């Protein structure tokens, strides 16, 4: 389970690498899209980023507690304020 915990200030330098096999969920009340993990440049990722539809800015997040292991080809869903990762 991912609970976005802390966030970096949004700026032009915060943006995800091109990737595939990541998961994404929406957070309707904040108009944000959250992505987790994936595969990029021969690396399996476990980062969490969000994109604000309102500001068109990316923000990098740290997980509350232990981060899930790096993975791609997984699934994710949102329940209340949490993101759950399955498989990969």
VOVEX-767963 format. One record per residue (C-alpha): residue number from 1; residue in three letters; x, y, z. Coordinates in pm, whole numbers, always signed. Example, Ala and Ser with C-alpha at 12.3 -4.5 7.8 and 13.67 -1.06 7.14 Angstrom:
residues 2
[1 Ala [+1230 -450 +780]] [2 Ser [+1367 -106 +714]] 
END
This chain:
residues 88
[1 Unk [+0 +0 +0]] [2 Unk [+133 +342 -94]] [3 Unk [+43 +646 +107]] [4 Unk [+209 +950 -45]] [5 Unk [+391 +1097 +250]] [6 Unk [+615 +1384 +152]] [7 Unk [+649 +1570 -172]] [8 Unk [+917 +1777 -338]] [9 Unk [+824 +2122 -455]] [10 Unk [+694 +2106 -810]] [11 Unk [+936 +2248 -1064]] [12 Unk [+1037 +2189 -1423]] [13 Unk [+1312 +1945 -1320]] [14 Unk [+1066 +1700 -1159]] [15 Unk [+930 +1478 -1432]] [16 Unk [+929 +1105 -1484]] [17 Unk [+1168 +929 -1715]] [18 Unk [+1008 +772 -2022]] [19 Unk [+888 +429 -1908]] [20 Unk [+654 +140 -1970]] [21 Unk [+489 -121 -1750]] [22 Unk [+405 +135 -1479]] [23 Unk [+70 +172 -1304]] [24 Unk [-143 +482 -1268]] [25 Unk [-440 +591 -1060]] [26 Unk [-639 +911 -1038]] [27 Unk [-715 +1110 -728]] [28 Unk [-1036 +1291 -813]] [29 Unk [-1054 +1538 -527]] [30 Unk [-712 +1683 -610]] [31 Unk [-723 +1635 -991]] [32 Unk [-395 +1440 -980]] [33 Unk [-269 +1135 -1162]] [34 Unk [-27 +916 -960]] [35 Unk [+217 +676 -1128]] [36 Unk [+427 +403 -969]] [37 Unk [+724 +205 -1096]] [38 Unk [+776 +71 -1444]] [39 Unk [+1077 -7 -1660]] [40 Unk [+1313 +254 -1808]] [41 Unk [+1667 +244 -1946]] [42 Unk [+1733 -114 -1825]] [43 Unk [+1614 -25 -1474]] [44 Unk [+1310 -147 -1283]] [45 Unk [+1165 +147 -1091]] [46 Unk [+975 +199 -765]] [47 Unk [+927 +575 -769]] [48 Unk [+597 +754 -707]] [49 Unk [+511 +1071 -894]] [50 Unk [+196 +1272 -941]] [51 Unk [+84 +1502 -1220]] [52 Unk [-152 +1787 -1137]] [53 Unk [-401 +1848 -1412]] [54 Unk [-463 +2197 -1272]] [55 Unk [-102 +2319 -1261]] [56 Unk [+45 +2080 -1522]] [57 Unk [+334 +2008 -1280]] [58 Unk [+496 +1682 -1169]] [59 Unk [+571 +1612 -801]] [60 Unk [+791 +1334 -662]] [61 Unk [+662 +1155 -349]] [62 Unk [+807 +935 -76]] [63 Unk [+597 +649 +59]] [64 Unk [+480 +633 +417]] [65 Unk [+654 +329 +563]] [66 Unk [+850 +84 +349]] [67 Unk [+842 +137 -27]] [68 Unk [+730 -153 -247]] [69 Unk [+1011 -329 -431]] [70 Unk [+1089 -209 -785]] [71 Unk [+848 -364 -1038]] [72 Unk [+681 -338 -1376]] [73 Unk [+388 -511 -1540]] [74 Unk [+190 -480 -1217]] [75 Unk [-156 -343 -1141]] [76 Unk [-270 -73 -902]] [77 Unk [-597 +52 -760]] [78 Unk [-706 +329 -529]] [79 Unk [-915 +268 -220]] [80 Unk [-1004 +585 -30]] [81 Unk [-672 +773 +3]] [82 Unk [-440 +475 -57]] [83 Unk [-281 +320 -366]] [84 Unk [-248 -60 -365]] [85 Unk [+6 -238 -588]] [86 Unk [-46 -599 -705]] [87 Unk [+193 -834 -885]] [88 Unk [+474 -729 -1114]] 
END
